[in-house]
Amino acid sequence: MKGQIAQKTPVPVEVEAGKSYFWCTCGKSAKQPFCDGSHQGSAFQPMKWTAVETCLKFFCACKQTAGQPFCDGTHNSL
């Protein structure tokens, strides 16, 4: 099950080593690409991801990626 398309471009985020992030899977969050609780009452749950290193990551916002939570370019075919 894939969430609704929030936007058709990835969201660049400078992540911090050891910090956990909760990626929105439903596509309804106003805090894309992260969860704000908008999934409540649905079958969706946020995906927890913990950074191994401090670096720039491109999180998927179209919610159609096969490489959750990161962009794999799927938005180019939507």
All heavy atoms as a GROMACS GRO file, in nm:
protein
  592
    1MET      N    1   0.085  -0.118   0.000
    1MET     CA    2   0.000   0.000   0.000
    1MET      C    3   0.089   0.124   0.000
    1MET      O    4   0.180   0.135   0.081
    1MET     CB    5  -0.090  -0.003   0.123
    1MET     CG    6  -0.176   0.118   0.140
    1MET     SD    7  -0.302   0.106   0.268
    1MET     CE    8  -0.208   0.075   0.414
    2LYS      N    9   0.065   0.212  -0.093
    2LYS     CA   10   0.143   0.336  -0.104
    2LYS      C   11   0.056   0.454  -0.062
    2LYS      O   12  -0.064   0.455  -0.083
    2LYS     CB   13   0.190   0.357  -0.248
    2LYS     CG   14   0.270   0.242  -0.304
    2LYS     CD   15   0.414   0.249  -0.265
    2LYS     CE   16   0.490   0.136  -0.332
    2LYS     NZ   17   0.629   0.147  -0.320
    3GLY      N   18   0.120   0.554  -0.004
    3GLY     CA   19   0.049   0.674   0.040
    3GLY      C   20   0.020   0.768  -0.076
    3GLY      O   21   0.062   0.746  -0.189
    4GLN      N   22  -0.054   0.874  -0.045
    4GLN     CA   23  -0.084   0.974  -0.148
    4GLN      C   24   0.040   1.057  -0.178
    4GLN      O   25   0.127   1.071  -0.093
    4GLN     CB   26  -0.201   1.062  -0.107
    4GLN     CG   27  -0.171   1.161   0.003
    4GLN     CD   28  -0.292   1.245   0.041
    4GLN    OE1   29  -0.405   1.202   0.033
    4GLN    NE2   30  -0.267   1.368   0.083
    5ILE      N   31   0.047   1.110  -0.298
    5ILE     CA   32   0.161   1.190  -0.341
    5ILE      C   33   0.158   1.326  -0.270
    5ILE      O   34   0.063   1.402  -0.287
    5ILE     CB   35   0.161   1.208  -0.493
    5ILE    CG1   36   0.173   1.072  -0.562
    5ILE    CG2   37   0.274   1.302  -0.537
    5ILE    CD1   38   0.148   1.075  -0.711
    6ALA      N   39   0.260   1.354  -0.190
    6ALA     CA   40   0.269   1.482  -0.121
    6ALA      C   41   0.331   1.587  -0.214
    6ALA      O   42   0.288   1.701  -0.219
    6ALA     CB   43   0.351   1.469   0.006
    7GLN      N   44   0.435   1.547  -0.288
    7GLN     CA   45   0.499   1.631  -0.389
    7GLN      C   46   0.583   1.541  -0.479
    7GLN      O   47   0.614   1.429  -0.441
    7GLN     CB   48   0.582   1.743  -0.328
    7GLN     CG   49   0.705   1.696  -0.252
    7GLN     CD   50   0.779   1.811  -0.186
    7GLN    OE1   51   0.721   1.894  -0.119
    7GLN    NE2   52   0.911   1.814  -0.204
    8LYS      N   53   0.618   1.590  -0.596
    8LYS     CA   54   0.690   1.508  -0.693
    8LYS      C   55   0.839   1.538  -0.700
    8LYS      O   56   0.903   1.516  -0.801
    8LYS     CB   57   0.627   1.524  -0.831
    8LYS     CG   58   0.488   1.463  -0.840
    8LYS     CD   59   0.432   1.472  -0.979
    8LYS     CE   60   0.293   1.411  -0.986
    8LYS     NZ   61   0.237   1.421  -1.120
    9THR      N   62   0.892   1.584  -0.590
    9THR     CA   63   1.037   1.605  -0.578
    9THR      C   64   1.080   1.557  -0.440
    9THR      O   65   1.004   1.568  -0.343
    9THR     CB   66   1.076   1.753  -0.595
    9THR    OG1   67   1.003   1.832  -0.501
    9THR    CG2   68   1.048   1.802  -0.737
   10PRO      N   69   1.202   1.504  -0.428
   10PRO     CA   70   1.249   1.460  -0.297
   10PRO      C   71   1.278   1.579  -0.206
   10PRO      O   72   1.293   1.693  -0.253
   10PRO     CB   73   1.377   1.383  -0.330
   10PRO     CG   74   1.424   1.440  -0.459
   10PRO     CD   75   1.300   1.482  -0.534
   11VAL      N   76   1.288   1.550  -0.077
   11VAL     CA   77   1.315   1.654   0.022
   11VAL      C   78   1.456   1.631   0.077
   11VAL      O   79   1.481   1.530   0.143
   11VAL     CB   80   1.212   1.650   0.137
   11VAL    CG1   81   1.242   1.757   0.240
   11VAL    CG2   82   1.070   1.664   0.082
   12PRO      N   83   1.549   1.724   0.051
   12PRO     CA   84   1.684   1.709   0.106
   12PRO      C   85   1.685   1.744   0.255
   12PRO      O   86   1.628   1.845   0.296
   12PRO     CB   87   1.767   1.809   0.026
   12PRO     CG   88   1.668   1.911  -0.024
   12PRO     CD   89   1.536   1.842  -0.034
   13VAL      N   90   1.748   1.658   0.334
   13VAL     CA   91   1.755   1.678   0.479
   13VAL      C   92   1.896   1.646   0.526
   13VAL      O   93   1.950   1.540   0.494
   13VAL     CB   94   1.655   1.587   0.554
   13VAL    CG1   95   1.668   1.605   0.706
   13VAL    CG2   96   1.512   1.614   0.509
   14GLU      N   97   1.955   1.736   0.600
   14GLU     CA   98   2.084   1.711   0.664
   14GLU      C   99   2.054   1.633   0.792
   14GLU      O  100   1.999   1.686   0.887
   14GLU     CB  101   2.154   1.843   0.697
   14GLU     CG  102   2.294   1.827   0.753
   14GLU     CD  103   2.398   1.780   0.651
   14GLU    OE1  104   2.383   1.810   0.530
   14GLU    OE2  105   2.492   1.711   0.692
   15VAL      N  106   2.084   1.503   0.790
   15VAL     CA  107   2.054   1.418   0.905
   15VAL      C  108   2.174   1.412   0.998
   15VAL      O  109   2.288   1.431   0.955
   15VAL     CB  110   2.012   1.276   0.860
   15VAL    CG1  111   1.883   1.281   0.779
   15VAL    CG2  112   2.122   1.204   0.783
   16GLU      N  113   2.146   1.382   1.125
   16GLU     CA  114   2.251   1.376   1.227
   16GLU      C  115   2.273   1.232   1.271
   16GLU      O  116   2.177   1.160   1.300
   16GLU     CB  117   2.211   1.459   1.349
   16GLU     CG  118   2.196   1.606   1.322
   16GLU     CD  119   2.147   1.681   1.446
   16GLU    OE1  120   2.191   1.647   1.558
   16GLU    OE2  121   2.064   1.772   1.430
   17ALA      N  122   2.398   1.191   1.279
   17ALA     CA  123   2.433   1.055   1.322
   17ALA      C  124   2.368   1.023   1.456
   17ALA      O  125   2.371   1.104   1.549
   17ALA     CB  126   2.584   1.040   1.332
   18GLY      N  127   2.304   0.906   1.463
   18GLY     CA  128   2.243   0.859   1.587
   18GLY      C  129   2.101   0.909   1.610
   18GLY      O  130   2.032   0.860   1.699
   19LYS      N  131   2.055   1.004   1.531
   19LYS     CA  132   1.921   1.060   1.548
   19LYS      C  133   1.820   0.978   1.468
   19LYS      O  134   1.847   0.936   1.357
   19LYS     CB  135   1.917   1.205   1.503
   19LYS     CG  136   1.783   1.273   1.526
   19LYS     CD  137   1.787   1.420   1.488
   19LYS     CE  138   1.650   1.483   1.506
   19LYS     NZ  139   1.650   1.624   1.466
   20SER      N  140   1.702   0.956   1.527
   20SER     CA  141   1.595   0.883   1.459
   20SER      C  142   1.499   0.980   1.393
   20SER      O  143   1.468   1.087   1.448
   20SER     CB  144   1.518   0.795   1.557
   20SER     OG  145   1.601   0.690   1.602
   21TYR      N  146   1.451   0.941   1.276
   21TYR     CA  147   1.357   1.021   1.196
   21TYR      C  148   1.236   0.933   1.167
   21TYR      O  149   1.249   0.811   1.150
   21TYR     CB  150   1.423   1.067   1.066
   21TYR     CG  151   1.542   1.156   1.091
   21TYR    CD1  152   1.668   1.102   1.115
   21TYR    CD2  153   1.529   1.294   1.093
   21TYR    CE1  154   1.778   1.184   1.140
   21TYR    CE2  155   1.638   1.376   1.117
   21TYR     CZ  156   1.762   1.320   1.141
   21TYR     OH  157   1.870   1.401   1.166
   22PHE      N  158   1.119   0.993   1.161
   22PHE     CA  159   0.996   0.919   1.135
   22PHE      C  160   0.936   0.968   1.005
   22PHE      O  161   0.869   1.072   0.999
   22PHE     CB  162   0.900   0.934   1.253
   22PHE     CG  163   0.952   0.865   1.376
   22PHE    CD1  164   1.039   0.930   1.462
   22PHE    CD2  165   0.918   0.734   1.402
   22PHE    CE1  166   1.090   0.866   1.575
   22PHE    CE2  167   0.969   0.668   1.514
   22PHE     CZ  168   1.055   0.735   1.601
   23TRP      N  169   0.961   0.891   0.898
   23TRP     CA  170   0.919   0.926   0.764
   23TRP      C  171   0.769   0.903   0.747
   23TRP      O  172   0.716   0.798   0.783
   23TRP     CB  173   0.997   0.841   0.664
   23TRP     CG  174   0.966   0.864   0.521
   23TRP    CD1  175   0.990   0.977   0.449
   23TRP    CD2  176   0.908   0.772   0.430
   23TRP    NE1  177   0.950   0.960   0.318
   23TRP    CE2  178   0.898   0.834   0.305
   23TRP    CE3  179   0.862   0.641   0.442
   23TRP    CZ2  180   0.846   0.771   0.192
   23TRP    CZ3  181   0.809   0.578   0.331
   23TRP    CH2  182   0.802   0.644   0.208
   24CYS      N  183   0.700   1.001   0.693
   24CYS     CA  184   0.557   0.991   0.666
   24CYS      C  185   0.534   0.891   0.553
   24CYS      O  186   0.594   0.903   0.447
   24CYS     CB  187   0.503   1.129   0.625
   24CYS     SG  188   0.338   1.126   0.552
   25THR      N  189   0.448   0.793   0.576
   25THR     CA  190   0.415   0.694   0.472
   25THR      C  191   0.280   0.723   0.407
   25THR      O  192   0.253   0.675   0.298
   25THR     CB  193   0.412   0.551   0.529
   25THR    OG1  194   0.314   0.543   0.632
   25THR    CG2  195   0.549   0.511   0.582
   26CYS      N  196   0.195   0.801   0.474
   26CYS     CA  197   0.060   0.825   0.422
   26CYS      C  198   0.055   0.937   0.319
   26CYS      O  199  -0.036   0.942   0.235
   26CYS     CB  200  -0.038   0.855   0.534
   26CYS     SG  201  -0.018   1.018   0.612
   27GLY      N  202   0.149   1.031   0.325
   27GLY     CA  203   0.152   1.144   0.234
   27GLY      C  204   0.069   1.263   0.279
   27GLY      O  205   0.064   1.365   0.211
   28LYS      N  206   0.005   1.253   0.395
   28LYS     CA  207  -0.085   1.361   0.441
   28LYS      C  208  -0.019   1.460   0.536
   28LYS      O  209  -0.076   1.564   0.565
   28LYS     CB  210  -0.207   1.300   0.510
   28LYS     CG  211  -0.293   1.218   0.416
   28LYS     CD  212  -0.412   1.159   0.490
   28LYS     CE  213  -0.498   1.077   0.396
   28LYS     NZ  214  -0.613   1.019   0.466
   29SER      N  215   0.100   1.431   0.584
   29SER     CA  216   0.166   1.517   0.681
   29SER      C  217   0.195   1.656   0.625
   29SER      O  218   0.237   1.671   0.509
   29SER     CB  219   0.299   1.454   0.724
   29SER     OG  220   0.371   1.541   0.809
   30ALA      N  221   0.175   1.757   0.705
   30ALA     CA  222   0.208   1.894   0.667
   30ALA      C  223   0.356   1.922   0.691
   30ALA      O  224   0.406   2.027   0.653
   30ALA     CB  225   0.123   1.993   0.747
   31LYS      N  226   0.427   1.828   0.753
   31LYS     CA  227   0.570   1.843   0.784
   31LYS      C  228   0.654   1.749   0.697
   31LYS      O  229   0.748   1.688   0.745
   31LYS     CB  230   0.596   1.814   0.932
   31LYS     CG  231   0.529   1.911   1.025
   31LYS     CD  232   0.563   1.879   1.168
   31LYS     CE  233   0.503   1.980   1.262
   31LYS     NZ  234   0.539   1.956   1.401
   32GLN      N  235   0.620   1.738   0.570
   32GLN     CA  236   0.692   1.647   0.478
   32GLN      C  237   0.842   1.672   0.482
   32GLN      O  238   0.885   1.786   0.492
   32GLN     CB  239   0.641   1.664   0.334
   32GLN     CG  240   0.502   1.615   0.314
   32GLN     CD  241   0.489   1.465   0.336
   32GLN    OE1  242   0.580   1.386   0.313
   32GLN    NE2  243   0.371   1.426   0.381
   33PRO      N  244   0.920   1.566   0.483
   33PRO     CA  245   0.883   1.427   0.458
   33PRO      C  246   0.852   1.349   0.585
   33PRO      O  247   0.838   1.227   0.582
   33PRO     CB  248   1.008   1.370   0.391
   33PRO     CG  249   1.120   1.440   0.464
   33PRO     CD  250   1.067   1.581   0.486
   34PHE      N  251   0.840   1.417   0.697
   34PHE     CA  252   0.824   1.350   0.825
   34PHE      C  253   0.681   1.350   0.876
   34PHE      O  254   0.598   1.432   0.834
   34PHE     CB  255   0.920   1.410   0.927
   34PHE     CG  256   1.063   1.404   0.882
   34PHE    CD1  257   1.136   1.518   0.858
   34PHE    CD2  258   1.124   1.281   0.857
   34PHE    CE1  259   1.267   1.512   0.812
   34PHE    CE2  260   1.255   1.273   0.811
   34PHE     CZ  261   1.326   1.389   0.789
   35CYS      N  262   0.654   1.258   0.965
   35CYS     CA  263   0.520   1.237   1.020
   35CYS      C  264   0.478   1.348   1.115
   35CYS      O  265   0.558   1.395   1.196
   35CYS     CB  266   0.518   1.104   1.094
   35CYS     SG  267   0.360   1.064   1.169
   36ASP      N  268   0.351   1.390   1.104
   36ASP     CA  269   0.294   1.485   1.200
   36ASP      C  270   0.168   1.427   1.265
   36ASP      O  271   0.093   1.498   1.330
   36ASP     CB  272   0.264   1.620   1.134
   36ASP     CG  273   0.149   1.615   1.035
   36ASP    OD1  274   0.091   1.506   1.012
   36ASP    OD2  275   0.116   1.722   0.980
   37GLY      N  276   0.144   1.297   1.244
   37GLY     CA  277   0.029   1.231   1.303
   37GLY      C  278  -0.095   1.231   1.216
   37GLY      O  279  -0.200   1.181   1.257
   38SER      N  280  -0.086   1.284   1.094
   38SER     CA  281  -0.202   1.292   1.005
   38SER      C  282  -0.256   1.155   0.964
   38SER      O  283  -0.367   1.146   0.914
   38SER     CB  284  -0.168   1.372   0.879
   38SER     OG  285  -0.143   1.506   0.913
   39HIS      N  286  -0.179   1.050   0.984
   39HIS     CA  287  -0.222   0.914   0.947
   39HIS      C  288  -0.324   0.856   1.045
   39HIS      O  289  -0.382   0.751   1.018
   39HIS     CB  290  -0.100   0.821   0.942
   39HIS     CG  291  -0.037   0.802   1.076
   39HIS    ND1  292   0.056   0.892   1.126
   39HIS    CD2  293  -0.054   0.709   1.172
   39HIS    CE1  294   0.094   0.852   1.246
   39HIS    NE2  295   0.029   0.741   1.276
   40GLN      N  296  -0.346   0.920   1.159
   40GLN     CA  297  -0.435   0.867   1.262
   40GLN      C  298  -0.568   0.823   1.201
   40GLN      O  299  -0.627   0.894   1.122
   40GLN     CB  300  -0.460   0.970   1.372
   40GLN     CG  301  -0.336   1.008   1.450
   40GLN     CD  302  -0.274   0.893   1.527
   40GLN    OE1  303  -0.341   0.802   1.573
   40GLN    NE2  304  -0.142   0.896   1.542
   41GLY      N  305  -0.612   0.703   1.236
   41GLY     CA  306  -0.738   0.650   1.187
   41GLY      C  307  -0.725   0.577   1.054
   41GLY      O  308  -0.824   0.532   0.998
   42SER      N  309  -0.602   0.567   1.003
   42SER     CA  310  -0.578   0.496   0.877
   42SER      C  311  -0.491   0.374   0.904
   42SER      O  312  -0.446   0.351   1.016
   42SER     CB  313  -0.511   0.588   0.775
   42SER     OG  314  -0.374   0.606   0.807
   43ALA      N  315  -0.463   0.299   0.800
   43ALA     CA  316  -0.376   0.181   0.812
   43ALA      C  317  -0.228   0.217   0.807
   43ALA      O  318  -0.142   0.131   0.824
   43ALA     CB  319  -0.409   0.083   0.700
   44PHE      N  320  -0.197   0.343   0.784
   44PHE     CA  321  -0.057   0.387   0.772
   44PHE      C  322   0.007   0.412   0.908
   44PHE      O  323  -0.059   0.454   1.002
   44PHE     CB  324  -0.049   0.515   0.688
   44PHE     CG  325  -0.079   0.494   0.543
   44PHE    CD1  326  -0.206   0.516   0.494
   44PHE    CD2  327   0.020   0.451   0.456
   44PHE    CE1  328  -0.235   0.496   0.360
   44PHE    CE2  329  -0.008   0.430   0.321
   44PHE     CZ  330  -0.136   0.453   0.274
   45GLN      N  331   0.138   0.386   0.913
   45GLN     CA  332   0.221   0.415   1.030
   45GLN      C  333   0.349   0.477   0.979
   45GLN      O  334   0.397   0.442   0.871
   45GLN     CB  335   0.254   0.287   1.106
   45GLN     CG  336   0.135   0.220   1.170
   45GLN     CD  337   0.076   0.304   1.282
   45GLN    OE1  338   0.149   0.360   1.363
   45GLN    NE2  339  -0.055   0.314   1.285
   46PRO      N  340   0.411   0.569   1.055
   46PRO     CA  341   0.538   0.626   1.011
   46PRO      C  342   0.648   0.520   1.012
   46PRO      O  343   0.641   0.422   1.086
   46PRO     CB  344   0.566   0.736   1.114
   46PRO     CG  345   0.488   0.696   1.234
   46PRO     CD  346   0.368   0.622   1.184
   47MET      N  347   0.748   0.542   0.928
   47MET     CA  348   0.863   0.451   0.922
   47MET      C  349   0.979   0.514   0.998
   47MET      O  350   1.023   0.624   0.964
   47MET     CB  351   0.906   0.427   0.777
   47MET     CG  352   1.035   0.349   0.765
   47MET     SD  353   1.092   0.337   0.596
   47MET     CE  354   1.024   0.178   0.555
   48LYS      N  355   1.028   0.445   1.099
   48LYS     CA  356   1.143   0.493   1.176
   48LYS      C  357   1.271   0.459   1.102
   48LYS      O  358   1.289   0.347   1.055
   48LYS     CB  359   1.145   0.429   1.315
   48LYS     CG  360   1.260   0.478   1.401
   48LYS     CD  361   1.257   0.411   1.537
   48LYS     CE  362   1.375   0.457   1.622
   48LYS     NZ  363   1.375   0.389   1.753
   49TRP      N  364   1.358   0.558   1.092
   49TRP     CA  365   1.489   0.541   1.031
   49TRP      C  366   1.590   0.615   1.117
   49TRP      O  367   1.567   0.730   1.158
   49TRP     CB  368   1.491   0.595   0.888
   49TRP     CG  369   1.625   0.587   0.825
   49TRP    CD1  370   1.683   0.477   0.769
   49TRP    CD2  371   1.722   0.691   0.814
   49TRP    NE1  372   1.810   0.507   0.724
   49TRP    CE2  373   1.835   0.639   0.751
   49TRP    CE3  374   1.724   0.826   0.852
   49TRP    CZ2  375   1.949   0.715   0.725
   49TRP    CZ3  376   1.837   0.902   0.827
   49TRP    CH2  377   1.947   0.845   0.763
   50THR      N  378   1.703   0.552   1.147
   50THR     CA  379   1.806   0.613   1.230
   50THR      C  380   1.932   0.635   1.146
   50THR      O  381   1.982   0.543   1.082
   50THR     CB  382   1.839   0.525   1.352
   50THR    OG1  383   1.717   0.503   1.426
   50THR    CG2  384   1.941   0.591   1.443
   51ALA      N  385   1.982   0.757   1.150
   51ALA     CA  386   2.101   0.795   1.072
   51ALA      C  387   2.226   0.731   1.132
   51ALA      O  388   2.247   0.735   1.253
   51ALA     CB  389   2.116   0.946   1.069
   52VAL      N  390   2.306   0.674   1.045
   52VAL     CA  391   2.433   0.613   1.086
   52VAL      C  392   2.543   0.719   1.086
   52VAL      O  393   2.635   0.714   1.167
   52VAL     CB  394   2.470   0.497   0.991
   52VAL    CG1  395   2.606   0.438   1.026
   52VAL    CG2  396   2.363   0.391   0.994
   53GLU      N  397   2.530   0.815   0.995
   53GLU     CA  398   2.630   0.923   0.985
   53GLU      C  399   2.558   1.055   0.960
   53GLU      O  400   2.444   1.058   0.916
   53GLU     CB  401   2.728   0.893   0.872
   53GLU     CG  402   2.664   0.887   0.735
   53GLU     CD  403   2.762   0.856   0.624
   53GLU    OE1  404   2.883   0.877   0.642
   53GLU    OE2  405   2.717   0.810   0.518
   54THR      N  406   2.627   1.163   0.987
   54THR     CA  407   2.575   1.296   0.957
   54THR      C  408   2.604   1.323   0.810
   54THR      O  409   2.720   1.318   0.768
   54THR     CB  410   2.642   1.403   1.046
   54THR    OG1  411   2.609   1.373   1.183
   54THR    CG2  412   2.594   1.542   1.012
   55CYS      N  413   2.497   1.346   0.734
   55CYS     CA  414   2.512   1.369   0.590
   55CYS      C  415   2.380   1.418   0.532
   55CYS      O  416   2.280   1.427   0.601
   55CYS     CB  417   2.556   1.241   0.520
   55CYS     SG  418   2.440   1.105   0.532
   56LEU      N  419   2.381   1.448   0.404
   56LEU     CA  420   2.261   1.491   0.333
   56LEU      C  421   2.192   1.369   0.274
   56LEU      O  422   2.254   1.288   0.206
   56LEU     CB  423   2.297   1.589   0.221
   56LEU     CG  424   2.182   1.648   0.142
   56LEU    CD1  425   2.093   1.735   0.232
   56LEU    CD2  426   2.234   1.729   0.024
   57LYS      N  427   2.063   1.354   0.302
   57LYS     CA  428   1.982   1.245   0.248
   57LYS      C  429   1.863   1.307   0.175
   57LYS      O  430   1.813   1.412   0.212
   57LYS     CB  431   1.930   1.154   0.359
   57LYS     CG  432   2.038   1.072   0.426
   57LYS     CD  433   2.084   0.961   0.336
   57LYS     CE  434   2.173   0.862   0.407
   57LYS     NZ  435   2.216   0.756   0.319
   58PHE      N  436   1.816   1.237   0.072
   58PHE     CA  437   1.701   1.283  -0.005
   58PHE      C  438   1.583   1.190   0.023
   58PHE      O  439   1.576   1.078  -0.028
   58PHE     CB  440   1.735   1.286  -0.155
   58PHE     CG  441   1.831   1.395  -0.188
   58PHE    CD1  442   1.968   1.375  -0.177
   58PHE    CD2  443   1.786   1.520  -0.227
   58PHE    CE1  444   2.058   1.477  -0.204
   58PHE    CE2  445   1.875   1.622  -0.255
   58PHE     CZ  446   2.011   1.600  -0.244
   59PHE      N  447   1.491   1.239   0.106
   59PHE     CA  448   1.374   1.161   0.145
   59PHE      C  449   1.265   1.172   0.039
   59PHE      O  450   1.240   1.280  -0.015
   59PHE     CB  451   1.320   1.211   0.280
   59PHE     CG  452   1.404   1.170   0.397
   59PHE    CD1  453   1.513   1.245   0.434
   59PHE    CD2  454   1.373   1.057   0.471
   59PHE    CE1  455   1.592   1.209   0.543
   59PHE    CE2  456   1.450   1.019   0.579
   59PHE     CZ  457   1.560   1.095   0.616
   60CYS      N  458   1.199   1.060   0.013
   60CYS     CA  459   1.091   1.055  -0.085
   60CYS      C  460   0.970   1.134  -0.034
   60CYS      O  461   0.931   1.122   0.082
   60CYS     CB  462   1.050   0.909  -0.109
   60CYS     SG  463   0.904   0.891  -0.212
   61ALA      N  464   0.909   1.212  -0.123
   61ALA     CA  465   0.786   1.283  -0.089
   61ALA      C  466   0.669   1.238  -0.176
   61ALA      O  467   0.555   1.269  -0.147
   61ALA     CB  468   0.805   1.434  -0.101
   62CYS      N  469   0.699   1.160  -0.282
   62CYS     CA  470   0.589   1.110  -0.365
   62CYS      C  471   0.526   0.985  -0.303
   62CYS      O  472   0.416   0.947  -0.340
   62CYS     CB  473   0.634   1.085  -0.509
   62CYS     SG  474   0.728   0.932  -0.536
   63LYS      N  475   0.597   0.924  -0.209
   63LYS     CA  476   0.552   0.805  -0.134
   63LYS      C  477   0.538   0.680  -0.220
   63LYS      O  478   0.483   0.580  -0.176
   63LYS     CB  479   0.420   0.833  -0.060
   63LYS     CG  480   0.420   0.960   0.023
   63LYS     CD  481   0.535   0.964   0.121
   63LYS     CE  482   0.542   1.098   0.191
   63LYS     NZ  483   0.655   1.111   0.279
   64GLN      N  484   0.592   0.683  -0.342
   64GLN     CA  485   0.583   0.569  -0.433
   64GLN      C  486   0.715   0.495  -0.447
   64GLN      O  487   0.723   0.395  -0.518
   64GLN     CB  488   0.534   0.616  -0.571
   64GLN     CG  489   0.411   0.704  -0.570
   64GLN     CD  490   0.292   0.644  -0.496
   64GLN    OE1  491   0.246   0.537  -0.532
   64GLN    NE2  492   0.245   0.713  -0.393
   65THR      N  493   0.820   0.540  -0.380
   65THR     CA  494   0.953   0.481  -0.390
   65THR      C  495   0.958   0.335  -0.346
   65THR      O  496   0.885   0.294  -0.256
   65THR     CB  497   1.055   0.562  -0.307
   65THR    OG1  498   1.185   0.508  -0.328
   65THR    CG2  499   1.024   0.560  -0.158
   66ALA      N  500   1.046   0.259  -0.409
   66ALA     CA  501   1.072   0.122  -0.366
   66ALA      C  502   1.182   0.120  -0.261
   66ALA      O  503   1.203   0.020  -0.194
   66ALA     CB  504   1.113   0.036  -0.486
   67GLY      N  505   1.250   0.233  -0.243
   67GLY     CA  506   1.363   0.242  -0.150
   67GLY      C  507   1.330   0.320  -0.024
   67GLY      O  508   1.410   0.402   0.021
   68GLN      N  509   1.213   0.297   0.031
   68GLN     CA  510   1.168   0.373   0.149
   68GLN      C  511   1.275   0.381   0.256
   68GLN      O  512   1.339   0.280   0.283
   68GLN     CB  513   1.043   0.309   0.208
   68GLN     CG  514   0.925   0.311   0.116
   68GLN     CD  515   0.804   0.243   0.178
   68GLN    OE1  516   0.814   0.169   0.274
   68GLN    NE2  517   0.689   0.267   0.121
   69PRO      N  518   1.300   0.495   0.314
   69PRO     CA  519   1.229   0.621   0.300
   69PRO      C  520   1.291   0.717   0.198
   69PRO      O  521   1.255   0.833   0.192
   69PRO     CB  522   1.239   0.680   0.441
   69PRO     CG  523   1.376   0.639   0.487
   69PRO     CD  524   1.394   0.499   0.429
   70PHE      N  525   1.384   0.666   0.118
   70PHE     CA  526   1.458   0.756   0.030
   70PHE      C  527   1.407   0.756  -0.114
   70PHE      O  528   1.348   0.659  -0.162
   70PHE     CB  529   1.607   0.721   0.032
   70PHE     CG  530   1.663   0.724   0.172
   70PHE    CD1  531   1.699   0.608   0.236
   70PHE    CD2  532   1.672   0.843   0.241
   70PHE    CE1  533   1.746   0.610   0.366
   70PHE    CE2  534   1.719   0.847   0.371
   70PHE     CZ  535   1.756   0.730   0.434
   71CYS      N  536   1.432   0.866  -0.182
   71CYS     CA  537   1.393   0.882  -0.321
   71CYS      C  538   1.470   0.784  -0.409
   71CYS      O  539   1.590   0.769  -0.394
   71CYS     CB  540   1.422   1.026  -0.365
   71CYS     SG  541   1.387   1.055  -0.538
   72ASP      N  542   1.397   0.719  -0.500
   72ASP     CA  543   1.462   0.632  -0.599
   72ASP      C  544   1.433   0.678  -0.742
   72ASP      O  545   1.458   0.608  -0.838
   72ASP     CB  546   1.420   0.485  -0.581
   72ASP     CG  547   1.274   0.460  -0.615
   72ASP    OD1  548   1.200   0.555  -0.649
   72ASP    OD2  549   1.231   0.343  -0.607
   73GLY      N  550   1.376   0.799  -0.754
   73GLY     CA  551   1.347   0.856  -0.885
   73GLY      C  552   1.210   0.821  -0.941
   73GLY      O  553   1.176   0.863  -1.051
   74THR      N  554   1.130   0.746  -0.866
   74THR     CA  555   0.997   0.707  -0.913
   74THR      C  556   0.912   0.829  -0.950
   74THR      O  557   0.832   0.821  -1.042
   74THR     CB  558   0.924   0.621  -0.807
   74THR    OG1  559   1.000   0.503  -0.786
   74THR    CG2  560   0.784   0.584  -0.851
   75HIS      N  561   0.932   0.940  -0.882
   75HIS     CA  562   0.852   1.060  -0.908
   75HIS      C  563   0.865   1.107  -1.053
   75HIS      O  564   0.776   1.175  -1.105
   75HIS     CB  565   0.891   1.174  -0.813
   75HIS     CG  566   1.031   1.221  -0.829
   75HIS    ND1  567   1.137   1.161  -0.763
   75HIS    CD2  568   1.084   1.319  -0.904
   75HIS    CE1  569   1.249   1.222  -0.796
   75HIS    NE2  570   1.220   1.318  -0.882
   76ASN      N  571   0.974   1.070  -1.120
   76ASN     CA  572   0.994   1.111  -1.260
   76ASN      C  573   0.896   1.045  -1.356
   76ASN      O  574   0.878   1.093  -1.467
   76ASN     CB  575   1.138   1.080  -1.305
   76ASN     CG  576   1.237   1.169  -1.235
   76ASN    OD1  577   1.219   1.289  -1.224
   76ASN    ND2  578   1.345   1.110  -1.186
   77SER      N  579   0.833   0.935  -1.312
   77SER     CA  580   0.739   0.865  -1.400
   77SER      C  581   0.593   0.886  -1.360
   77SER      O  582   0.504   0.823  -1.415
   77SER     CB  583   0.770   0.716  -1.402
   77SER     OG  584   0.754   0.660  -1.273
   78LEU      N  585   0.570   0.974  -1.264
   78LEU     CA  586   0.431   0.998  -1.219
   78LEU      C  587   0.362   1.105  -1.301
   78LEU      O  588   0.422   1.194  -1.352
   78LEU     CB  589   0.430   1.038  -1.070
   78LEU     CG  590   0.488   0.934  -0.975
   78LEU    CD1  591   0.492   0.991  -0.834
   78LEU    CD2  592   0.405   0.807  -0.979
   0.00000   0.00000   0.00000
